[in-house]
Amino acid sequence: MKVLVINAGSSSCKYQLLEMDNESVLASGLAERIGQGMGCLTHKIAPDTDKAEKIVKEAAFPTHVEAMELVISLLTDPEKGVIKDKSEIFAIGHRVLHGGEDITRTVKVDDNVKKIIRDNFLLGPLHNPANLMGIEVAEKLFPGVPNVAVFDTEFGMGMPKEAYMYGLPYELYEELKIRRYGFHGTSHKYIAKKTAEYLGKPQSELRSITMHLGNGSSMSCVKNGVCFDTSMGLTPLEGLIMGTRCGSIDPAIVPFVMEKKGLTPAEADTLMNKKSGLLGLCGFTDMRDVHAEVEKGNERAVLALKMLVRSIKKTLGAYYFLLDGQVDAMVFTAGIGENDDIVREQVCAGLEHLGIFIDKEENSTRKPGARTISTPDSKVKVLIIPTNEELQIAQATLEVLGK
């Protein structure tokens, strides 16, 4: 049974075709520069196997329709295709950023769901319009195939009210729905499920802390298998220091900088989201570059690394106490979490008094799959579990459709 997963952006479209009988990836790819003259499609066949092959096509994509038509052509190509006809695709799962408070779970798309996605353009102005466009393109090109929306905010909707409310006038929540939603929800939900499986316990009993660390980073506190707290807020800006995002700052900084620098609200938003974080501190966003600069003695790179680790540890401490110190596992995932042994070691340094110990040799070794990097006597297991958001979307899609 084949599921096509689509993540549509304003000028791009990521996709993955999965064979769910064995959960293998048949093909994946990325269409870029849609609506911007000459576009580019990078298509990968059997990307996770020894027979992986990459095809790059340049073509004009006036809209997402033309980009997806080329995707279909490559998927069904007589020589290089992985399916004979697009009718082999059973369902399409879409990553959608924001369902607000109206949608708190994965749903099959209908007119009402599309209306809710549209109604939440205000909360997801960059993503929701593109996500809705992806759904409408799929409906046009795959008539009769069910579409399912998987929301990035879904996992965070499990938080108690005292976790998601802000200390602002209550009327702002009632009128504008200003609250903490949390993002990277698909990843956090997948990791919670995989952590419970790895530990061999029911997810309903899981108490864990997930660190999704990448160019965009967030953490979640999991109690009884559901989200109890999360670091991102109304938008993905709140929380940890990230590649280009500042993370949590004194809110009074915003009007202060706007006044002193003569910035518009949009310019201030760009400053915090795209020019801050690691980039703003040291000029680099890739942790490999940051570490290389640290080795050279670049003081700003050293500062950026220390600030990143500190922001993770502060949140880790908060979640440890929210769980009353009863934590089954601390889990690293995503690009930095899965691959950066230096960040992992520094985050775990000094936790010995809590009975948390990591095996430095195991931590520094690259191995595929889920694994334990804590010592046998560690009170809390420290794990690396690779995330797989596309697989989670595909699984959720079939679950909603009763398959």
FIDRENLUM-839495 format. One record per residue: residue in three letters; z, y, x of N, C-alpha, C, O, CB in turn. Coordinates in steps of 0.1 Angstrom, whole numbers, plus 5000, padded with zeros to 4 digits. Atoms other than C-alpha are relative to their C-alpha. Glycine has a CB too. Layout:
AlaZYXZYXZYXZYXZYX;...
This chain:
Met500049885008500050005000500050125009500950145017501250004990;Lys500249894991498850325016500550134994500150164982498650015005;Val499549875005500550665013499550115010499650095022501550014999;Leu500449894992499050995026501150114999501450154988498650054995;Val499049904999501651245037499450135004498750145015501249965009;Ile500649874997500651615037501050115002501950124993499050044989;Asn499149894998502451915051499050125002498650155014500949985013;Ala501049895000500252215043500750145004501750174998499350024987;Gly499549864997500852555060498950104996497950064990500250015016;Ser500949905004499152885054498649995006497650025000500650145002;Ser501350014993496452825080499949865007499149855016499850115010;Ser500150134993497052465090500449894989500849924978501049995011;Cys499650115009497552115075500249885009499349835015498949974989;Lys499750124993499351825091499949884990500249904978501450015006;Tyr500150125009498751475077500349875007500249875019498650004993;Gln499850134995499651115082499749904989500249914978501549995006;Leu500250115010498350805065500749885005500649835016498449975000;Leu499150114996500850525065499749874991499449884979501450034998;Glu500150135006500450155056501549964997502249915006499349895008;Met498650025003503750105038500549854999501749824999500450064987;Asp499650144999503649725038500749975013501649885013498749914998;Asn499250034987504749735074500450145006500950145018499149935010;Glu499649874996505450115077499350045013500050115021501550005001;Ser500849964988502750165104499250124997498850154985499249885005;Val500849885001500850485110498549965003498249935014500550125009;Leu501450034998497150425105499250125007498450095015499349974986;Ala500749884994496050785114500950124997501750124987498650024994;Ser499249885002497551125117499150125006498250095014501450005007;Gly500849894994496251475126500550134995501550154988498649984996;Leu499749865002496351845124498850094999498050095008501050065010;Ala501149905002493852095110500650145002501550174996499349984986;Glu499549864996494252445125499050104997497850084996500550005014;Arg500949885001492852795120499249994987498050034987499150015012;Ile500650005013492052735083499850154995500850224995500749914990;Gly500249865005490453055069499950105011500050225008501150044991;Gln500049914989490153205104498749985008498849975021501349985009;Gly501250024992486553145114499949865004500049774995499950095012;Met500150144995486052835135501349945001502349995008499350005014;Gly498850074999488752585130499949885009498949855014500449954986;Cys500050124992489852275148500849894994501949914988500650035014;Leu499350125006490851925136500249905011499349855017499249944988;Thr499750114990492651685159500549884992501549884985501250055010;His499750125008492651335144500349895009499649865019498749974991;Lys499650114992494451045159500049874992500549864981501550025005;Ile500150135006493750685151501149915006501249905018498649935002;Ala498950094996496650435153500850065011500950015022499449865005;Pro499449924990498650695172501249935007501649975018500550134995;Asp498850064994501750475179499749865006500649785008501049984989;Thr500350134994499850175194499250025013498950135017499149924990;Asp500750004988498150085226498550034998497850065008500149865007;Lys501449975004494750135208499850144995498850174989499549904990;Ala500149875005495450495201498750075005498350065016501250085004;Glu501249934996492350715200500050144993500550154982498749924995;Lys500049865006491951095195498650054999497750035007500850095010;Ile501349935003489051275179500250144997501150184989499249924988;Val499949865002488651645181498750064994497750045000500450085013;Lys501249945007486251825157500250154998501350194993499849934986;Glu500049865003485552195156499050034988497949984988499650085012;Ala500849975011484252325123500650124993501850154995499949884990;Ala499449895008484652625099500749944988500149864981498850094996;Phe499250045011487352575074500350124991501450184993501349925004;Pro499749885008487152855048501349994992502050084991498850034991;Thr498850035008489852685028500549875004499949805012499850014985;His499450134997492152385029499149894995499149775000501449994994;Val500850115006489552195008499049955011498949835012499250064988;Glu501050044990486952195036500749925011500249825017499350125006;Ala499250074990489652085061500349854996500149765003501350075004;Met499750135005490751795039498849914998498949794999500850014987;Glu501350075001487151695032499749935013499249825014498950084995;Leu500250064986486751645070501049895003500649795009500050115010;Val499050114998489951445071499649874993499749764998501450054995;Ile500450125008488751215043498849935007498749815008499650044986;Ser501250054993485451175062500449925012499849815015499050115004;Leu499650084988487251065094500849884996500749775002500950095009;Leu499250125005489650835075499149894995499449774997500950044989;Thr500950105006486650655059498749985008497849925003499650044986;Asp501250014991484150675088499749855002500549775004500350075014;Pro500450144998482150355090500449935013500649815013498549994998;Glu499750064987482850305127501550025004502149935009499150065010;Lys498749964996486150485133501150014989502350034992500050135008;Gly499149985011487750495099501049894999500849785004499250004987;Val498950105001490950315090500149954985500849864982501450075003;Ile500150055013490150275053498550014996497750085001500950084989;Lys501450005004486850195035499750114990498650174990499649874993;Asp500349905010487250445007501450074997502450014998499449944987;Lys498849925003489750714997500849944988502049974986499750144997;Ser499350065011490550504966501149905004501949864996499049934991;Glu498950094994492750284989501350075000502350015002499649955013;Ile498849924999495250564990500849994986500250044976499850155004;Phe499250035012497950474964500750134995500750164983501049905002;Ala499349885003499850804965500050105011499750075022501549974996;Ile499949904991500251134982501350075000501850124989498850114998;Gly498749934999503551274994499950135007499350145018501149915007;His500149874995503951645000501350065005502350044998499450104990;Arg498849934996506451825021500050144994499150224996500150015016;Val499949875007507652135001501350065005502349995005499949994985;Leu498849934994510052385016501150014990502249964992499750135006;His498949955008511952514986499949964985498849994979500150155001;Gly499950025014512952394952501050084993501350074981500249854997;Gly498949925005515752644948501149914994501349804999499550094989;Glu499050085007518452514924499349924989500049844982501150084995;Asp500650065012515852394899499649855003499749774994498750084997;Ile500450144997514752074918501049965011501050025022498649995004;Thr499050044990517451884937499749865005500549795011501450004994;Arg500450144996515551554943498549995001497850084996500549894990;Thr501450034999512151414950499449984986500049914978499749885010;Val500550015013509851444920498549985000497850025009500350124991;Lys501550015002506351344908499550134995500150194986499749884990;Val500549875004504251654905499450004987498549924983499050045011;Asp500749975013503351784871499950154999500350225009500849944988;Asp500249855002502652134857501450075002501450185007499450034987;Asn498749934999506352214855500550005014501150115018501049924991;Val499650004986507052114891499250115007499850185016499849865006;Lys500849904994504152334902500550144997500550235005498649984997;Lys499549875004505652624882501350035007501550145011500350004985;Ile498749984993509052574898499750035015500450125021500949884999;Ile500449974986507452574933499550145001499950225010498949905005;Arg500549865001505652894923501250104998501250215004498950014989;Asp498949925003508853044909500950035012501650135013500949944989;Asn499249984988510552994943499250055012499750045023500649865003;Phe500849934989507853184963500950105006500950125018498850064994;Leu499149894994510553454967500949945010501250015020500950064988;Leu499150064991512853204985499349945012499849925023500949904993;Gly500850064989510053045006498750075000497750004998499949854997;Pro501249925001507453325009498949955009497749975007500250145002;Leu501050044991505753175039499549854998498349825000500550005015;His500350145001505852805030499649954986498649884984501149925005;Asn500250055014505952754992498550024995498049934989500950064991;Pro501449985005502552914985499049905007498149845000499550145003;Ala500850104993500952695012500249864995499349784994500250015015;Asn499750135005502752385000499349974986498849874984501549984999;Leu500650015014501552444964498449995002497849914995500350124991;Met501550014997497952494978499749865004498649815000499650115010;Gly500350144996498152154995500049914989499249814988501149965010;Ile499950095012499151994962498750014992498249924988501350034992;Glu501149985009496352154943498749955007497849915000499850154997;Val501250054993493752064970500049854999498949794996500150045015;Ala500050145001494951704969499749954985499049854984501549955003;Glu500450035014494651704931498550004998497949934990500750094990;Lys501549985001491051824934499349885007498349835002499650135006;Leu500750104991490051574962500349864997499649775000500250035014;Phe499550135003492051274950500349994985501549974982501249965009;Pro499750015015491651274911500649874996500249765000498850034992;Gly499350125006494051034894501049945010501849865005498949904998;Val499050054991496150974925501350084999501350204999499550015015;Pro498749935002499851054920500450085012500350035023501149914995;Asn499549924989501251344940501550014998502050034987499450145000;Val498550005000504951354949500550125009499950135020500649875004;Ala499449894992506951664961501349965006502249924999500150134992;Val498750034993509651604987500550135006499850195014499849895011;Phe499549874997511751914992500950005012501849925014500750064988;Asp499249994988513152025025501550044997502450025005499450115009;Thr498749965003516152165007500849894992502049914989500050134991;Glu499450105009516951844988501449955006502349944998499149884999;Phe498750064994519651705012501150104999502350064996499849965015;Gly498949905000521552035013500550024986501650084984499550135005;Met499549985014521852034975501249914997501849934986498949974990;Gly498850085003524651774978501350075004502350025002499849885008;Met498849934995527052034993500950054988500450084977499650125008;Pro499149945010530152144973499850155000499350215009501449965003;Lys500249865002530152494960500650095010500150195015500550044986;Glu499349934990532652614985499250005014499550095022501449955002;Ala500850014988530152515012498850094999498350155009499749865003;Tyr501349935000527052674999500150154995499150224996499149934990;Met499849865004528453004985500350095012500950055022501150014990;Tyr499649904990528653325006501050094994501250104982498750085004;Gly498949905004531453585005499450134996499850245000501050025011;Leu500749885005529153834987500450014985500949914979498549995002;Pro499849985015529453974951499449884993498249854995499550134995;Tyr500550125007529053674928498850034993497949944990501149954991;Glu501249965008526453864909498749975008497649955002500150144995;Leu501250034992524053824938499549865000498449835001500350055015;Tyr500350145001524253454935499449974986498449904985501249915002;Glu500550015014523753474897498650064998497750004992500950064990;Glu501249935002520853714899498949965009497749945005500250155001;Leu501050034990519053624931500149875007499349835015500150115011;Lys499850144994520353274939500250005015499749925022498749914996;Ile499650004985521653384973501149905002502249924997500450155004;Arg499050104997523453084986499449925012498349955017500249904988;Arg500550084989523152835015499349884994499849814985501249955009;Tyr500950115004520352585009500049895010500049775007498650044996;Gly500250104990519952405042498649965001497949954991501049884998;Phe501450044998516652295057500049885010501149835014499250125006;His500250134993515352005078500649894992501049784997500750015014;Gly499450095009516651815048499449865001500149765000500050044986;Thr500750134999514051535051500549925012500749805011498550025000;Ser499550074987515151465087501449964998501849855002499850105011;His498650035001518851485079500349884991501149804993500850124995;Lys499950115009518451245050499649875006500349775005499250034987;Tyr500550124993516451005070501049955011501349835012498650025007;Ile499150044989518951005099501349954994501949864999500450135009;Ala498850065006521950955075499849864996500649774998500450094988;Lys500350145004520250645061499949915012500549805012498650004993;Lys500150084988519350515096501349985007501549885014498950065009;Thr498750014993522850585110500849904993501549824999500750144999;Ala499250105007524450385082499449865003500249765005499950024985;Glu500650134996521950095089500449965014500749845016498550014998;Tyr499650034986522650115126501449965002501749865009499750125009;Leu498650034999526350105121500449884991501549834992500950124996;Gly499850125009526049825095501050034989501949944986500549895008;Lys499149975011527950005068499350074988498250124991501250095005;Pro500749935011527150135033499950155003500850215008500849974987;Gln500249864998525750485034501050084992501450194996498650044995;Ser499049935008528250575007501350025007502250095002500249934987;Glu498849994992530950535033499850075013500850095021500649865003;Leu500349944988529250715061500650145002500550224993498550015002;Arg499549874997530951015078499550035014499949975024501650005000;Ser500749984988528751155105499650155002499750234992498849915001;Ile500549864997527451475122498649985007498549915017501050075010;Thr501350014994523751505128499650135006499750235001499049964988;Met500549884992522251735154498549995001498049925010500750015014;His501550004999518551795147499750125009499750245005499450024985;Leu500249904990517651985179498650005004498149915010501049985012;Gly501449984995514152115185499750155001500650225004499049944990;Asn500349865000512352445185500750074988501250184990498550034999;Gly499149965011514052485151501149905000500949785001499250004986;Ser498850094999517552335151501050024989501250134984500750025013;Ser498949995010520152255125500949885001500649785007499450014986;Met499150105000523152045120500549974986500650064978501250035010;Ser499550035014524551865090501349915002501449835011499049924992;Cys498750085001528051725082499849914988499649954977501250104998;Val500250105011527751405062501349934997502049875005499049895005;Lys498850065005530651285041499649914988499049954979501050114996;Asn500350105010530350965020498549994998498049974987500750044987;Gly501450025000526650955029499250124995497950114995499749894991;Val500749895005525751295014500450135008501350135016500250034985;Cys499849874993525551655028501350074996501450104984498850094999;Phe498849935003528951815030500050145005500750235000501249925006;Asp500349874995527852115050498850005009498449895014501350065008;Thr501249994991524852235070499950145006500450235000498749974992;Ser500049884992524152505095499050114995499350234997499849975014;Met501049905005521052675080500450054987501149984979498649945000;Gly499549945012521552905051499050034989498349944985500650125003;Leu501049955010519453105026498649975005497749944998500250144996;Thr501250024993516753075052500349915012501449895015499350145004;Pro499850084988516252865083500550085012500650035023498749935004;Leu499649914989517453165104501549985004501849995016499850144997;Glu498550014998521253095101500349885009499549785008500750004987;Gly499550114993523152865124499850005015500250105021499349884995;Leu500150024986522252745159499050105006498150154999499749865004;Ile501149934993520352945185498949905001499049785004500550055015;Met501150095000516852815184498950055010499250145018499449994986;Gly501049964990513552845203499650154999499650225009498749924997;Thr500349865002512653185187500950074990500750194988498550024996;Arg499149955010515353235161501450035006501949955015500249904988;Cys498749964994518653415169501249924995502249915002500350144996;Gly498850075006520853195147501050104994500650214991500649925011;Ser499049925006524053335133500450125008500750105020501349924996;Ile499549884994524853695142500850084991500850064979498750085006;Asp499349915009526953975129498950074991498050134997500850115009;Pro501149945009524954095098499850155002498850205000500449974986;Ala500149864998525754455107499050045011498650155012501450065003;Ile501049974990523454425137498750034994497950125000499949875009;Val501349985006520454415114499750154996498850215001499849914988;Pro500349865004520754765098500250095013499550205014501050054989;Phe499849924988522054905132498750005008498350115012501149945008;Val501250014992518954785151498850074992498050144998499649865003;Met501049935008516654895122500050155001499050215002500149954985;Glu499849854999518055245123499750055014498950155015501450044996;Lys500249964986518055275161498649995005498150075013501049935009;Lys501350034996514655125166498950044990497750024993499949855004;Gly501049965010512955245135499249894994498049904992499150115005;Leu500750115005512154905122500049994985500950034978500649875006;Thr500150035015510954805087500749874998501049805008498550004995;Pro499450135003512654505070499149895006499649795011500249984985;Ala500950114995509554295079500049995015500049885021498650034995;Glu499950004986509754405115501349945005501349875015499850145006;Ala498750054996513454325117500049844998500649775006501150064992;Asp500150155002512753975102499249945011499649835016499349984986;Thr500850064989510053915128500850005013500749905021498750085002;Leu499149994988512454025156500949885000501149825011500750135000;Met499050105000515053775145499449865000500049765005500950024988;Asn500650135002512753485136499049965011498949845014499349994987;Lys501050034991510053505162500150055014499450015023498750054995;Lys499949934987511253715192501449985006501750045016499650144999;Ser498650014995514853605196500249865005499349795011501050034988;Gly499750144995516653275205499849995015499950085023499249904993;Leu500250034986515753115238498950105006499050155017499649865002;Leu501149914995512553325240500550145003500250205013498950014989;Gly499449864998514453655236500950015012501050115018500650044988;Leu499050004989517153555261499449985014499850055023501049894997;Cys500550034987515053415289498550005001498049985012500649875005;Gly501550004999511353425280499449874998498149864999499650065013;Phe500550135002510953055274500549934987501749964983500349915012;Thr499550075012511152835243500149855003500849784996499050024989;Asp500050144997510452485258501249975010501350035020498749965007;Met498850034992513652335272499749955014500449965023500949904993;Arg500450054987511752175301499850135009500150125021498749924999;Asp500149874992510852535312501350065003501650115014499150094993;Val498649944998514452655307500749925011501349995020500849994987;His499450084990515752365328499450035014500150045024500049854997;Ala500749974987513152445356500550135005500750155017498549994998;Glu499549874996514252805356501550005004501950075013499850104988;Val498650024996517952705357500049955015500850005023500749904991;Glu500150054987517052505388499750105011500150105022499049885001;Lys500449894991515552815404501050115001500950205009498650064995;Gly499049905000518653015397499850114991500550224993500250055014;Asn500349895010517253225369501350024991501649934983498849964991;Glu498749985007520553375355499850014985500749974977500650135005;Arg500249995014519053445321499749864994500149844982498850104997;Ala500350145005517853085317501449935000501649854991499049925010;Val498650065000521452975327500750044988501449964981500750035013;Leu499349945011522853205301499449944987500249904978499850154999;Ala500650065012520353075274500549864998500849824987498550015001;Leu499550145001521352715281501450004996501849924987499849935013;Lys498650005003525052795280500250044985501149994978500850095009;Met499849955014524652985247499549904990500149884979499250134998;Leu500550115009522552705231501149894999501449854987498749945006;Val499050105000525152445241501350044992501949974984500449955014;Arg498849955007528052665229499850014985500749974978500350145006;Ser500249995014526452725195500149864994500549844982498750064997;Ile499950145006526052345190501449955000501949894990499149905009;Lys498650044999529652275202500950064989501850004983500650025014;Lys499249935010531152535179499849944986500749924979499650154999;Thr500350065013529352385149500549854999501149814989498550004997;Leu499550134998530252035161501549994997502049914990499749945013;Gly498549995002533952135162500350024985501349964980500650105009;Ala499749965014533852285127499849874991500649854982499150114995;Tyr500250125009532351965112500949895003501349814994498549955003;Tyr499050104996534751745131501250024992501849924987500350005015;Phe498849975007537651915114499750004985500649964977500550135004;Leu500350015014535851935080500149854996500449824984498650054997;Leu499950145003535751555082501449945004501649825005498949925008;Asp498650044997539451545091500149915013501049835014500649934989;Gly500050084988538651395125499649864998499649785008501350015006;Gln500450145003537451075108498450005000497850004990500549954987;Val501549994998533851065122499549865006500049825016499650115010;Asp500650134996531850745125499050025012499049945021499349934989;Ala501049984990529050895146499650145002499650214992498849914998;Met500749884997527651195163498549965004498449885012500750095011;Val501350054998523851165162499150125005499050224999499449954987;Phe501049914995521251345183498649964995498349844996500050015016;Thr501450045004517651365170499150125002499650235006500049964985;Ala501049904998514451565171499750025015500349965024500350134994;Gly500549994986512651685203501050025011501049945020499150125000;Ile498949994989515651815223501049904998501449845008500650144998;Gly498950105002518151585207499649865006500549795011500349994986;Glu500550134996516051275215499749995015499849885021498949954992;Asn500650004986514751375250500850075010500550055022498750054999;Asp499449914990517051625267501449955003502449984996500150144995;Asp498750064996519851435285501050115005502250095003499849895010;Ile499249904995521151755300500850074989502050094990499250115008;Val499449945011521851925267501049904993502149944990498950044989;Arg499150095006523351605253501349995008502449985002499349864999;Glu498850024991525751565283500950134999502150114998499649985014;Gln499249875001526851935281500650014987501750064986499150125004;Val499449995013527451915244501249914999502249954993498949964989;Cys498950095001529651615248501150025011502249965010499549865002;Ala499049984989531451745279501350074994501250164986499450095011;Gly498749955004535151815273500549954987501550004982499850154998;Leu499550065012535451605242500949875002501249804993498849964991;Glu499350124997537351335260501450004993501949894990500249995015;His498750005006540651455246500049964985501049944979500650155001;Leu500250055014539251365211499749855000499449794990498950084993;Gly500350144999538551015224498549985000498149874997500749934989;Ile501450015000534851085227499449995014499650095022499350114992;Phe500550024986533150945259498649964999498249874991500949905007;Ile501350054999529550915268499849935013500449965023499050124998;Asp500450074989527950675292498950085007497850095002499549854997;Lys500949914994526250915316498749935005497649995004500650085012;Glu501250074995523850655330499249964988497949984989500549875007;Glu500850045012522850535295499450134994498250134990500949934990;Asn500549875006522450905284498850045008497950105002501150105001;Ser501149954992520050975313498849915000497849945007500550035014;Thr501150095000517850675307499250024988499750034976500649855000;Arg500949995011514750705285499749864994499249775002498750075005;Lys500350135007514450415260499550044986500050134980501349915000;Pro500449975014512650395227501049954990501949874992498649924998;Gly499250055011514350355194501450054999501850135008500049855000;Ala498749965001517850405182500949935010500749815013500549974986;Arg499150064990520650355207501350075001501450194997499349995014;Thr498749954998524250415216500150065014499849995024501149904997;Ile499849944987525050655245501550025003501850085014499250135002;Ser498549994997528850645242500549875006499849775005500850034986;Thr499450124994531150405260500649924989500949964978501050045011;Pro499450095010532550105242501450044995501750014984500249865006;Asp498649965004536050265241500050144993501050194990500950005011;Ser500149875007534750595225500449994986500049904978498650055001;Lys499550005013536550675193498950024990498849974979501150104998;Val501149975008533350815179498749965007498549985019499950164997;Lys501250054994529950655185499150125001498950204992499349894992;Val501049904998527450895200498649935001498449845010500350085014;Leu501250075001523950795191498850095002498850215000499949944986;Ile501449945001520250885196499249924990499049804991499350015014;Ile500850075010518250805165498750094998498850204993500749984987;Pro501249925003514550925164499850034986499949944977498849925006;Thr500249965014513751115133498549964996497749955005500250154997;Asn501450035005510651035112499950054986500049984976499749845000;Glu500149935013510151285084498849954992499049944980499950155002;Glu501150055008506751155074500349874994499949844982498849995009;Leu499650135006508050805069501050024989500949954978500649915011;Gln499149975010510950945049499350054987499650014976501150105005;Ile500849955011508451135027499349894993499349884981499150115004;Ala500850115006506350825022500949904992500649864982499349925011;Gln499050095007509450615013500450064987500549994977501249975010;Ala499649935012510650874989498950004989499249994977500550145003;Thr501150005010507250894973499949874993499749874980498650025008;Leu500050145007507150514966501249984991501149924980499849895011;Glu498850025008510650524954499950074986500350014976501350055007;Val500149925012509950794928499049934991499149944979499550145003;Leu501150065008506850604917500449854996499649784990498750005007;Gly499550135004508950284913499449895007499349775002499749984986;Lys500650104992507250094941500949975012500549885021498650045005;
